[in-house]
Amino acid sequence: MDATTQIKNNLISRIRDSKDLSFLKALQTIFDSSEKGLYQLSSEQESSISIGRNQIENGQFSTNESVISEMKEWLKEK
């Protein structure tokens, strides 16, 4: 068992056995804040993602292959 798995199992066991509500709430806060930091987007970013998803749903996109092909053709003309 590697060190990461050992630490996870130890934490899981300690959390499961804990009766200390303050401790558990503190852990919850740590997990919540670390997850928000990873995925916190500005309203402009969220809007851009939404627009992009709508475009994909409506078939308004180009495949990687077609873009590469177009660029090769464009470069030949230069």
Number of C-alpha atoms within 10 A of each C-alpha: 5 6 8 9 10 11 11 11 12 12 12 12 11 11 14 10 9 11 10 9 9 9 12 14 11 11 13 12 12 11 11 11 11 11 11 10 9 8 8 10 11 9 9 9 11 12 12 12 12 12 12 14 13 12 12 12 10 9 9 10 10 9 8 9 9 10 11 11 12 12 12 11 11 10 9 8 7 5
